[in-house]
Amino acid sequence: MAKFRALPAAALLMLLASPSRAEDTAFSAGDTAWMLTSTVLVLFMTLPGLALFYAGLVRANNVLSVLMHCFALACLMSILWLVAGYSLAFDDGGGMQAFIGGLSHMFLAGIGPETLAGSIPETVFFMFQMTFAVITPALIVGAYPERIRFPAVLLFSAIWLLVVYVPVTHWVWGGGWLAEMGVMDFAGGIVVHVTAGTSALVLAWLLGGRRGFPGDLRPPHNPGMTMIGACMLWVGWFGFNAGSALVADGNAGMAMTVTHISSAMGALTWAAIEWIRFGKPSLIGIVTGMVAGLASITPASGFVGPVGALIIGFAGGLICQFAVGWIKNLIRIDDSLDVFAVHGVGGALGTLLTAFLATGAFGGLGLADGVGMGGQFSVQLTGVVAVLVWSAVASYVIIKLVSAICGLRVSEEEELEGLDLVAHGERGYDL
């Protein structure tokens, strides 16, 4: 008999609330086809989207190291998700259910081709969630390029996935304490962007800035490569957000629509501010604004309408741009590719705005019965602050542990030579 297991909270609520599906959780070929497609799109975001986006932003002698980080992490996170990550995130944790899942589904034990999660095979749901587990630690790659040791990348990311990402996933999407509170995070504003952004900032702080930071840094070596990667992220994000509906219906369609609107608005807002401040809009700026719009709409994508998407995209493009300057120029942390400013701030911003923009006044789907904007904002704020604190404290401990085991940073001579040759014995360009 097919079983109905824990799904992301937002998708589960819509699935149960839909009149056409309230009593029908039988296998759906249409839903399954859409989720297979969404899974491919989300993996496409990391490989090659995020890899090319980041690789174009670094110096020419570090381009392969960034590509290697993204590719290696995709492999490592996939294995860890199979071994224990998925079970800990979505299994029933018994007495620890509020905080962490159990281990009864390690290596997909008890899950076969006929096992359903809603109307799709659980193996498809496993794969879809695996792609989230792949891209989240890969986002942190943007905080430490050009100066970190490759063994430290692997060890930090492996521990981080199990200690930070998996518990937070369970809290929000696996029936944990934040889900019980009613937190609204449709596709990962808290689970993905706040965790990765916060951890990236802590890691960049402890690792120290690149040589010459902040006054003498080389510009991105290939903005065109970054733009190509950004376009892949934009397309892949439809699977990220619309796929989180877990069904092929109008909810997925609206999630796709608001995702596109927010990303376009974020891009135009960022470019316009650059134009006003500096006299010229840059290619790097407009694609970064697009990513800020995507990160900001992610938690709200299943709850807001087009007007809400315009507001979120504008707010993301505006606030995330100023967060970049604040982090680099005021607190002097070399979060090299602006992971916290774009993803951390954007994810938190969208999560908080959801409390207001999900209401019918802005064309949203509405809040839960008996919950007002103030009450929902309190829940959203609790989720953001709790995950931010957990991510920061846990990452600090993990980084100190990794530093003691294998060291974090390459030598100054190795940094000058570039990690492509030092760590991997290859060159990105033979000029």
DRENTORSE-265746 format. One record per atom (N, C-alpha, C): x, y, z. Coordinates in steps of 0.001 Angstrom, whole numbers, padded with zeros to 6 digits, always signed. Layout:
BEGIN
XYZ...
//
This chain:
BEGIN
+000855-001205+000000+000000+000000+000000+000881+001242+000000+000578+002192-000875+001372+003417-000935+001178+004206+000349+002255+004813+000813+002163+005604+002036+002322+007076+001702+001736+007916+002533+001840+009367+002355+002793+009898+003410+004013+010271+002976+005040+010684+003917+005158+012197+003962+006025+012683+004846+006177+014119+005042+006642+014805+003765+005933+015849+003366+006298+016660+002221+006626+018061+002715+007256+018907+001872+007440+020291+002268+006123+020888+002726+006156+021626+003825+004937+022040+004502+003980+022783+003582+004503+023725+002772+003632+024514+001916+002937+023631+000892+003697+022757+000260+003122+021886-000760+002107+020925-000155+002398+020425+001019+001483+019506+001675+000170+020194+002010+000246+021436+002496-000970+022165+002824-001841+022362+001596-001209+022745+000468-001987+022958-000753-002540+021648-001291-001758+020588-001179-002199+019293-001670-003440+018826-000917-003435+019006+000388-004554+018561+001198-005753+019488+001066-005475+020783+000799-006566+021752+000727-007272+021740-000626-006614+021243-001651-007198+021263-002990-008387+020297-003071-009570+020780-003468-010739+019897-003534-010514+018702-004442-009730+018886-005497-009546+017795-006437-008596+016735-005920-007878+017022-004813-006872+016088-004340-007033+015732-002861-008021+016295-002206-008127+016097-000769-008254+014634-000390-008940+013856-001248-009115+012448-000928-008468+011549-001986-007582+012132-002777-007010+011364-003870-005502+011549-003896-004802+010579-003368-003345+010638-003379-002794+009499-004230-003556+009070-005225-003108+008013-006116-002013+008538-007035-001261+007604-007607-000178+007954-008516-000686+008801-009677+000066+009864-010017-000273+010721-011144+000908+010771-012100+000693+010332-013332+001769+010384-014325+002141+011824-014656+001130+012724-014690+001408+014123-014995+002260+014781-013924+001891+014577-012657+002675+015137-011555+004094+014573-011561+004185+013279-011825+005500+012637-011827+006379+013183-012940+005802+013369-014117+006570+013917-015239+007067+015323-014913+006196+016131-014295+006604+017487-013931+007718+017461-012886+007629+016568-011918+008643+016523-010869+009967+015964-011380+009928+015035-012334+011158+014582-012982+011832+015751-013705+011018+016541-014392+011552+017707-015102+012113+018728-014123+011391+018988-013037+011849+019956-012039+013163+019521-011403+013299+018237-011165+014533+017723-010584+015723+018000-011494+015530+017758-012781+016590+018049-013754+016910+019543-013769+015880+020386-013709+016094+021831-013737+016886+022305-012526+016590+021765-011342+017305+022214-010144+018755+021753-010169+019006+020527-010633+020400+020098-010760+021124+020944-011805+020406+021332-012857+020964+022212-013886+021395+023553-013294+020735+023991-012215+021122+025236-011558+022539+025154-011008+022906+024003-010455+024248+023844-009910+025237+023480-010997+024876+022491-011772+025738+021983-012835+025009+022124-014167+025366+023133-014932+026525+024020-014828+026226+025448-014370+024955+025796-014053+024586+027186-013830+025405+027909-012776+025312+027468-011532+026029+028135-010446+027536+028058-010666+028018+026917-011178+029455+026761-011402+029977+027824-012368+029279+028064-013472+029716+029076-014434+029518+030485-013887+028428+030698-013157+028162+032013-012557+029312+032422-011642+029723+031529-010772+030827+031828-009854+032175+031869-010570+032390+030952-011508+033694+030863-012169+034037+032134-012932+033046+032784-013523+033317+034013-014248+033685+035179-013365+033376+035098-012068+033610+036204-011149+034992+036206-010523+035736+035113-010657+037044+035026-010006+038154+035346-011006+039414+035333-010527+040555+035549-011411+040748+034346-012332+041426+034581-013433+041579+033543-014449+042331+032325-013932+043210+032500-012934+043970+031356-012434+043258+030605-011314+041971+030913-011112+041165+030190-010121+039856+029658-010690+039678+029780-012001+038400+029416-012589+038114+027921-012444+039123+027080-012647+038895+025636-012547+038628+025201-011114+039253+025887-010154+039036+025506-008754+037579+025705-008357+036961+026780-008839+035546+027020-008527+034665+025975-009201+034963+025668-010452+034210+024621-011140+034359+023284-010414+035574+023001-009956+035844+021757-009229+035070+021714-007919+035017+022830-007205+034276+022866-005940+032819+022505-006173+032184+023141-007163+030764+022892-007421+030512+021450-007857+031374+020944-008726+031170+019589-009235+031406+018549-008148+032494+018693-007397+032808+017728-006347+031738+017719-005262+031239+018908-004913+030201+018973-003885+028903+018333-004364+028589+018463-005644+027397+017799-006169+027495+016287-005976+028678+015747-006209+028877+014305-006030+028801+013911-004560+029526+014630-003712+029606+014286-002297+028261+014436-001594+027547+015530-001857+026259+015750-001201+025231+014699-001624+025308+014257-002864+024380+013225-003336+024545+011929-002551+025788+011539-002305+026043+010305-001555+025606+010453-000109+025909+011584+000505+025515+011804+001898+023996+011854+002048+023313+012412+001056+021846+012463+001092+021267+011056+001056+021867+010189+000252+021416+008802+000189+021698+008067+001493+022886+008249+002017+023299+007490+003204+022413+007829+004402+022249+009117+004701+021520+009469+005916+020750+010773+005814+021139+011675+004919+020539+013000+004893+019041+012993+004689+018574+012239+003707+017138+012218+003414+016346+011649+004584+016836+010576+005170+016129+009962+006283+016036+010914+007472+017156+011570+007797+017165+012500+008926+016270+013709+008673+016125+014106+007423+015307+015271+007108+013820+014957+007075+013444+013784+006550+012024+013531+006279+011440+012314+006978+012236+011556+007688+011710+010406+008419+011100+010874+009736+010243+010034+010304+009677+010301+011620+010764+010096+012661+011051+011138+013432+012126+011051+014416+011704+010511+015765+010464+010037+015884+010015+009518+017171+009987+010623+018216+010654+010408+019329+010679+011393+020401+011410+012666+020036+012222+012624+018974+012973+013794+018536+012343+014438+017308+011091+014115+017018+010431+014550+015792+010489+016061+015599+010432+016836+016670+010430+018285+016533+011751+018817+016006+012832+018047+016195+014155+018572+015895+014897+017817+014790+014691+016519+014674+015432+015739+013685+014675+014461+013378+014833+013976+012163+014189+012734+011781+014978+011521+012232+014493+010342+011874+015144+009095+012260+016034+008555+011156+016509+007340+011347+017443+006714+010416+016869+005462+009755+015559+005308+009806+014971+004072+009279+015005+004003+007749+015274+005134+007090+015308+005130+005631+016703+005445+005088+017734+005099+005867+019090+005198+005341+019222+004333+004094+019948+004827+003102+020132+004113+001831+018783+003779+001176+017741+004585+001478+016389+004386+000944+015774+003064+001377+016150+002608+002534+015558+001373+003074+014048+001541+003213+013308+000543+002751+011857+000561+002851+011163+001409+001801+011913+001952+000876+011336+002803-000175+011598+002139-001519+010543+001765-002203+010686+001093-003487+009988+001847-004598+009956+001276-005794+009338+001947-006938+007862+002260-006740+007178+001478-005908+005739+001680-005732+005412+002588-004554+006407+002991-003779+006161+003846-002622+005886+005261-003079+004775+005830-002626+004380+007162-003065+004611+008211-001989+004928+009411-002436+004906+010618-001608+003871+011527-002247+002660+011500-001728+001582+012194-002406+001216+011452-003677+001298+012130-004801+000923+011514-006080+002128+011151-006934+003334+011243-006360+004552+010919-007113+005330+009828-006388+006154+009070-007103+006989+008076-006424+007921+008756-005416+008126+008111-004292+009002+008720-003290+010441+008809-003779+010829+007932-004693+012171+008049-005259+012324+009370-006012+011272+009843-006650+011329+011132-007342+011415+012266-006329+010621+012168-005260+010698+013174-004204+012093+013185-003572+012658+012005-003349+014030+011893-002836+015016+012616-003747+014908+012387-005047+015816+013020-005997+015611+014531-006059+014363+014966-006038+014082+016403-006060+014714+017087-004852+014517+016511-003679+015102+017092-002478+016626+016966-002475+017156+015936-003122+018611+015810-003222+019214+016999-003958+018540+017478-004996+019086+018604-005740+019152+019864-004882+018243+020021-003932+018315+021128-002975+019524+020949-002058+019748+019710-001619+020896+019421-000766+022212+019612-001511+022180+019502-002818+023380+019728-003636+023672+021219-003770+022662+022007-004100+022931+023404-004406+023179+024255-003166+022641+023875-002019+022765+024729-000847+024215+024868-000377+024955+023780-000135+026372+023969+000203+027186+024526-000954+026741+024288-002193+027448+024862-003344+027331+026378-003363+026228+026932-002852+026111+028383-002760+027234+028985-001919+027646+028261-000886+028669+028775+000028+030019+028893-000668+030205+028195-001775+031450+028281-002551+031796+029737-002862+030776+030569-003061+031009+031964-003395+031652+032776-002300+031699+032257-001081+032283+033008+000035+033785+032834+000134+034339+031763-000430+035735+031446-000118+036635+031164-001314+036344+031627-002528+037212+031270-003658+038594+031896-003543+039550+031307-004230+040899+031836-004431+041824+031678-003228+041322+031102-002107+042194+031065-000928+041963+029882-000002+041065+028982-000299+040756+027883+000618+041365+026576+000119+041736+025714+001051+042274+024409+000707+041129+023476+000293+041386+022668-000726+040339+021785-001252+039870+020756-000219+040762+020135+000586+040252+019219+001616+039305+019903+002597+039556+021181+002890+038674+021912+003798+037292+022106+003190+037230+022329+001875+035942+022468+001195+035107+021205+001372+035725+020065+001141+034999+018800+001221+034568+018478+002649+035489+018627+003601+035179+018263+004984+034148+019206+005591+034331+020497+005389+033353+021459+005914+031969+021188+005343+031884+021006+004031+030576+020842+003390+029886+019557+003823+030657+018497+004010+030065+017226+004433+029450+017337+005823+030212+017914+006753+029698+018072+008116+028539+019063+008128+028694+020136+007366+027676+021185+007339+026331+020650+006852+026351+019809+005843+025097+019271+005324+024318+018544+006417+025013+017720+007195+024347+016894+008203+024019+017654+009484+024808+018672+009801+024628+019384+011070+023762+020627+010920+023820+021290+009778+023055+022522+009571+021875+022292+008628+022157+021879+007411+021092+021814+006405+020018+020787+006747+020417+019589+007098+019442+018518+007339+018502+018839+008501+018997+019276+009672+018054+019621+010738+017099+020747+010371+017597+021787+009700+016718+022894+009328+015668+022428+008324+016053+021580+007389+015083+021010+006451+013981+020278+007208+014369+019529+008221+013372+018809+009021+012481+019783+009792+013068+020827+010356+012271+021803+011109+011172+022423+010248+011507+022727+008998+010588+023490+008151+009719+022590+007276+010305+021573+006658+009589+020755+005675+009317+019327+006134+009937+018895+007203+009798+017513+007634+008893+017317+008830+008100+018338+009164+007187+018208+010292+007784+018615+011617+008901+019359+011603+009565+019798+012825+008889+020984+013484+009608+021588+014413+008992+022604+015277+008591+023876+014529+009337+024264+013501+008932+025443+012736+007707+025158+011873+007610+023948+011349+006400+023572+010616+005187+023594+011535+005354+023123+012760+004254+023131+013727+003823+024556+014063+004777+025493+014060+004445+026893+014326+003699+027526+013160+003820+026940+011975+003160+027485+010806+004022+028392+009959+005346+028203+010009+006228+029039+009198+005951+028796+007716+006019+029859+006924+005750+029785+005491+007063+029922+004728+007538+028819+004183+008756+028820+003369+008520+027829+002239+008049+028333+001125+007592+027455+000057+008718+026650-000572+009838+027315-000887+010883+026626-001650+012286+026840-001111+012437+027434+000075+013771+027438+000657+014367+028770+001042+013572+029802+001260+014127+031064+001729+014885+030894+003024+014324+030103+003942+014995+029793+005205+015908+028592+005030+015366+027514+004479+016080+026241+004421+017359+026352+003590+017284+027039+002465+018423+027134+001550+019194+028429+001748+018522+029559+001619+019239+030829+001498+019722+031391+002830+018923+031297+003882+019396+031792+005180+020511+030906+005713+020377+029591+005574+021440+028708+006059+022737+028944+005310+022677+028929+003974+023897+029096+003178+024485+030488+003344+023646+031517+003326+024152+032881+003445+024819+033145+004775+024198+032705+005858+024768+032920+007182+026079+032168+007338+026096+030922+006941+027306+030112+007058+028425+030670+006187+028074+031185+005023+029073+031789+004145+029732+032988+004802+028943+033806+005477+029497+034990+006134+030451+034605+007255+030080+033608+008053+030943+033149+009143+032240+032566+008589+032130+031775+007541+033318+031168+006952+034236+032227+006347+033676+033199+005639+034494+034264+005063+035199+035068+006143+034518+035302+007250+035106+036047+008372+036281+035286+008982+036100+033998+009238+037166+033211+009868+038304+032927+008897+038007+032805+007627+039029+032508+006626+039900+033722+006337+039315+034904+006434+040046+036119+006103+039906+036476+004633+040181+037719+004321+039993+038207+002967+041060+037729+001995+040746+037862+000719+041731+037580-000319+042880+038579-000237+043985+038203-000787+045142+039095-000816+044768+040399-001530+044980+041519-000855+044637+042819-001418+043270+043334-001031+042457+042512-000344+041121+042958+000066+041234+044051+001119+040409+045117+001036+039356+045367+000042+039768+046302-001093+040980+046860-001014+041307+047931-001945+041954+047508-003243+042516+046299-003306+043303+045919-004481+042916+044527-004956+041717+044438-005493+041217+043159-005991+041035+043234-007501+041321+042121-008164+041132+042053-009612+039641+041958-009942+039204+042587-011025+037791+042465-011429+037495+041065-011932+036218+040704-012063+035856+039392-012607+036544+039151-013946+037084+037951-014135+037876+037709-015337+037009+037471-016574+035724+037065-016380+034892+036745-017540+033416+037004-017219+032979+038285-017283+031563+038578-017030+030615+037832-017956+031054+037535-019182+030197+036786-020099+029887+035397-019576+030889+034732-018993+030666+033424-018397+029674+033522-017245+029797+034574-016453+028875+034780-015340+027452+034980-015843+027288+035730-016941+025960+035948-017500+025353+034638-017997+026158+033798-018639+025661+032505-019107+025197+031653-017923+026006+031621-016874+025608+030881-015682+024346+031442-015061+024218+032775-015051+023029+033409-014485+021776+033022-015265+021890+032942-016584+020736+032541-017402+020307+031108-017080+021296+030247-016849+020976+028872-016467+020307+028824-015095+020750+029675-014186+020101+029760-012876+018652+030216-013022+018431+031205-013857+017076+031743-014048+016138+030646-014553+016572+029922-015562+015741+028841-016106+015569+027723-015080+016661+027320-014443+016587+026232-013475+015721+026548-012279+015634+027841-011933+014873+028241-010743+013391+027964-010889+012904+027816-012114+011506+027435-012286+011249+026053-011680+012215+025146-011822+012091+023855-011167+012195+023986-009662+013061+024866-009204+013273+025106-007782+011977+025552-007108+011322+026571-007672+010131+027136-007045+008840+026451-007493+008605+026386-008808+007367+025768-009281+007344+024277-008976+008512+023634-008962+008567+022222-008618+008196+021956-007175+008373+022960-006308+008058+022766-004889+006569+022625-004629+005737+022875-005647+004313+022571-005503+004082+021070-005461+005016+020286-006016+004955+018824-006055+003816+018285-006901+003107+019160-007591+002030+018752-008479+002066+019640-009726+001507+019151-010809+001421+019931-012039+000039+020564-012110-000095+021739-011490-001401+022391-011447-001236+023907-011452-002313+024616-011151-002277+026066-011166-001349+026661-010139-001166+025980-009007-000240+026484-007992+001184+026519-008526+001571+025465-009255+002893+025450-009866+003002+026548-010919+001934+026754-011671+001945+027804-012685+002114+029185-012096+001417+029463-010987+001559+030765-010348+002944+030917-009729+003463+029846-009148+004815+029913-008578+005834+030238-009668+005680+029645-010838+006578+029955-011954+006417+031414-012384+005192+031883-012450+004932+033254-012891+005567+034275-011963+005332+034133-010667+005866+035123-009731+007388+035030-009640+007929+033841-009862+009386+033692-009876+009995+034526-010995+009404+034440-012176+009930+035188-013318+009776+036697-013115+008628+037120-012619+008388+038543-012410+009376+039121-011403+009579+038435-010289+010482+038933-009258+011915+039020-009760+012362+038003-010500+013737+038016-010987+013952+039161-011973+012979+039391-012852+013092+040496-013802+013104+041837-013086+012248+041983-012076+012196+043235-011330+013473+043453-010530+013998+042401-009938+015247+042515-009192+016393+042948-010086+016451+042386-011297+017520+042738-012240+017432+044206-012640+016236+044669-013009+016070+046053-013426+016334+047029-012288+015923+046671-011082+016146+047544-009932+017630+047703-009656+018364+046593-009650+019807+046647-009391+020507+047491-010455+020154+047265-011720+020782+048014-012812+020458+049501-012722+019218+049827-012381+018820+051230-012277+019581+051942-011166+019760+051272-010044+020494+051882-008929+021950+052106-009319+022559+051134-009989+023923+051324-010481+024005+052512-011439+023032+052609-012319+023004+053683-013303+022967+055047-012599+022127+055127-011550+021993+056375-010801+023251+056665-009988+023804+055668-009352+024941+055878-008451+026256+056051-009180+026456+055271-010236+027767+055229-010874+027770+055692-012330+026611+055993-012873+026545+056493-014226+026456+055429-015301+026671+054153-014941+026634+053066-015905+026058+051803-015256+025127+051138-015910+024669+049832-015415+025603+048746-015940+025971+047812-015072+026928+046770-015463+026226+045438-015719+026857+044599-016540+026345+043259-016776+026359+042445-015489+027461+042528-014737+027533+041817-013457+026425+042280-012530+026144+043576-012546+025103+044108-011672+023720+043609-012022+023375+043627-013298+022010+043238-013670+021768+041745-013423+022791+040903-013638+022573+039471-013384+022566+039187-011885+023338+039954-011103+023291+039784-009652+021935+040197-009106+021369+041267-009660+020028+041671-009254+018990+040625-009585+019177+039950-010712+018279+038856-011064+018327+037764-010015+019530+037388-009581+019659+036347-008560+019058+036825-007238+019235+038100-006906+018626+038639-005684+017107+038547-005746+016535+038837-006915+015090+038692-007071+014628+037260-006933+015423+036327-007442+015084+034909-007324+015170+034432-005874+016242+034803-005201+016399+034387-003802+015284+034954-002934+014896+036187-003207+013885+036842-002380+012494+036252-002589+012165+035842-003808+010828+035300-004074+010711+033844-003659+011820+033163-003459+011784+031717-003207+010855+031319-002068+010947+031920-000874+010047+031475+000203+008593+031850-000034+008356+032876-000850+006999+033394-001044+006334+032867-002295+007060+032134-003131+006585+031835-004477+005289+031048-004527+004976+030274-003523+003735+029514-003514+002596+030211-002818+002824+031467-002361+001821+032155-001557+001391+033499-002107+002232+034153-002935+001944+035514-003381+001494+035530-004825+000922+036668-005225+000529+036887-006602+001501+037804-007314+001166+038207-008545+002083+039038-009330+002441+040366-008682+001500+041025-008012+001808+042300-007353+002823+042083-006241+002624+041029-005461+003588+040697-004425+004960+040411-005000+004995+039755-006165+006272+039447-006806+007003+040713-007230+006273+041686-007756+006896+042959-008126+007516+043639-006913+006789+043635-005808+007289+044277-004583+008524+043546-004066+008458+042230-004041+009589+041449-003534+010808+041616-004435+010615+041598-005756+011736+041793-006663+012382+043140-006494+011573+044177-006353+012106+045530-006135+012882+045600-004822+012278+045058-003752+012943+045089-002446+014238+044298-002467+014238+043141-003143+015456+042342-003229+016564+043054-003967+016244+043653-005127+017251+044372-005886+017809+045557-005145+016966+046248-004385+017387+047431-003634+018204+047077-002397+017630+046258-001531+018252+045986-000234+019484+045115-000375+019440+044125-001245+020607+043250-001402+021804+044015-001958+021565+044982-002861+022687+045761-003383+023375+046562-002280+022590+047187-001425+023202+047946-000348+023837+047029+000699+023316+045817+000827+023934+044859+001751+025328+044468+001273+025540+044404-000052+026868+044096-000594+027885+045118-000104+027563+046396-000252+028475+047446+000188+028675+047459+001687+027618+047181+002418+027708+047196+003881+028664+046123+004373+028579+044942+003819+029421+043829+004275+030880+044048+003895+031124+044478+002670+032508+044620+002203+033180+045893+002730+032438+046998+002813+033062+048278+003123+032945+048690+004581+031902+048246+005259+031702+048660+006647+032189+047616+007642+031775+046367+007477+032244+045355+008429+033461+044599+007909+033861+044885+006651+035120+044405+006074+035256+042883+006113+034223+042195+005696+034294+040738+005526+034298+040441+004035+035262+039650+003589+035394+039343+002168+034546+038130+001801+033231+038329+001868+032290+037345+001309+032375+037541-000202+033318+036860-000818+033867+037250-002114+032818+037455-003192+031857+036549-003312+030864+036634-004378+029475+036939-003812+029464+037558-002623+028254+038147-002030+027158+037137-001720+027549+036025-001125+026563+034985-000809+025584+035461+000251+026100+036070+001323+025190+036524+002383+024334+037688+001905+024938+038659+001233+024194+039845+000823+023074+039508-000153+023301+038564-001039+022305+038228-002053+021379+037114-001572+021958+036020-001097+021135+034865-000727+020624+034962+000710+021501+035268+001649+021077+035355+003036+020085+036479+003262+020442+037685+002825+019548+038831+002994+018292+038662+002142+018469+038212+000892+017307+038021+000021+016339+036979+000556+016866+035836+001014+016004+034800+001557+015256+035246+002792+015945+035955+003689+015299+036462+004903+014257+037526+004562+014599+038405+003634+013673+039465+003233+012388+038880+002664+012507+037940+001744+011321+037335+001159+010485+036575+002173+011166+035929+003118+010452+035191+004161+009612+036131+005013+010176+037263+005390+009455+038219+006229+008328+038905+005462+008577+039262+004204+007545+039933+003410+006369+039016+003098+006597+037715+003133+005511+036767+002869+004344+036974+003823+004629+037347+005057+003571+037540+006051+002574+038606+005614+003006+039555+004825+002131+040638+004375+001626+040419+002949+002526+039993+002068+002183+039917+000654+001392+038666+000290+001334+037694+001184+000506+036508+000927-000964+036772+001190-001303+037924+001739-002693+038241+002039-003458+038584+000768-004757+038483+000850-005593+038774-000302-005481+040201-000789-005128+041139+000095-005007+042544-000283-003962+042751-001371-002962+041876-001437-001911+041971-002451-002031+040863-003500-003177+040214-003545-003402+039173-004533-002821+037826-004156-002474+037631-002885-001927+036358-002438-003003+035342-002132-002585+034155-001720-003525+033071-001443-004149+033167-000065-003644+034077+000768-004194+034240+002098-003412+033475+003147-003587+033876+004397-002934+033223+005525-003853+032154+006099-003323+031377+007007-004119+030333+007652-005270+030953+008431-006341+030199+008585-007510+030695+009312-007116+031144+010714-007574+032329+011084-007325+032836+012426-005963+033467+012622-005164+033551+011572-003822+034130+011673-003794+035456+010940-003366+036511+011636-003239+037818+011024-001816+038078+010561-001628+039220+009910-000301+039558+009404+000719+039669+010532+000315+040276+011643+001239+040420+012769+001661+039085+013348+000690+038188+013513+001015+036875+014048+001895+036079+013107+001596+036147+011794+002415+035416+010835+003810+036015+010742+003915+037334+010827+005241+037965+010803+006082+037501+011984+005447+037359+013142+006160+036874+014322+006702+035474+014093+005899+034617+013465+006344+033259+013154+007495+033290+012153+007350+034106+011106+008395+034203+010086+009705+034711+010690+009601+035718+011542+010791+036278+012179+011454+035249+013089+010651+034483+013811+011198+033427+014664+011982+032422+013829+011412+032034+012696+012095+031084+011827+013409+031624+011313+013419+032860+010837+014645+033454+010304+015717+033572+011378+015349+034103+012542+016337+034313+013606+016865+032990+014132+015981+032023+014344+016423+030733+014880+017388+030039+013926+017062+030043+012642+017928+029374+011664+019226+030146+011472+019152+031472+011496+020376+032271+011394+021325+031967+012549+020800+031939+013760+021644+031671+014924+022213+030255+014871+021357+029286+014547+021823+027901+014474+022912+027748+013420+022679+028350+012252+023645+028240+011166+024977+028888+011545+024924+030050+012201+026143+030760+012565+026940+029998+013617+026279+029562+014668+026979+028872+015761+027526+027528+015283+026695+026756+014617+027144+025443+014132+028278+025584+013130+028188+026559+012235+029249+026752+011234+030556+027155+011901+030482+027993+012912+031694+028398+013635+032405+027177+014218+031636+026310+014839+032221+025108+015440+032800+024197+014364+032055+024003+013279+032532+023145+012190+033821+023691+011598+033877+024993+011368+035076+025607+010777+036284+025430+011675+036108+025617+012960+037221+025424+013895+037689+023971+013886+036766+023049+013800+037110+021631+013739+037871+021317+012453+037368+021797+011342+038027+021555+010057+039420+022170+010038+039544+023360+010596+040846+024026+010647+041852+023206+011433+041404+022598+012533+042305+021779+013349+042682+020482+012645+041790+019944+011819+042049+018661+011158+042926+018821+009921+042571+019764+009046+043281+019834+007761+043714+021237+007353+043415+022227+008185+043769+023594+007814+042775+024173+006827+042635+025503+006853+041654+026166+006009+042266+026835+004788+043350+027552+004998+043791+028497+003981+045119+028083+003365+045234+028334+002053+046498+028091+001366+047496+029175+001751+048768+028953+001441+049799+029945+001736+049674+031136+000793+050358+032218+001139+050317+033412+000293+050897+033126-001089+051958+032324-001142+052559+031973-002432+051585+031174-003283+050871+030238-002649+049901+029436-003391+048726+030290-003864+048326+031242-003050+047250+032135-003451+047649+032972-004662+048890+033425-004680+049386+034196-005815+049423+033351-007083+049831+032112-006952+049935+031238-008117+048571+030830-008645+047597+030766-007757+046246+030381-008162+045950+028937-007837+044717+028669-007438+044347+027330-006981+044201+026326-008115+044056+026800-009348+043946+025855-010459+045167+024947-010521+046341+025555-010483+047583+024778-010518+047907+024168-009169+047771+024952-008105+048184+024509-006774+047382+023294-006314+046066+023339-006478+045201+022288-005947+044863+021200-006944+044880+021550-008244+044362+020596-009222+045303+020331-010386+046419+021050-010462+047419+020775-011487+046976+021053-012901+046054+021993-013065+045519+022308-014388+045409+023817-014562+045283+024249-015794+045042+025650-016101+043715+025796-016831+042993+026851-016484+041747+027107-017194+041979+027635-018607+043089+028345-018781+043385+028950-020074+044860+028734-020379+045164+028404-021619+046552+028235-022062+046862+029374-023025+047271+030522-022459+047490+031740-023246+048982+032027-023366
//
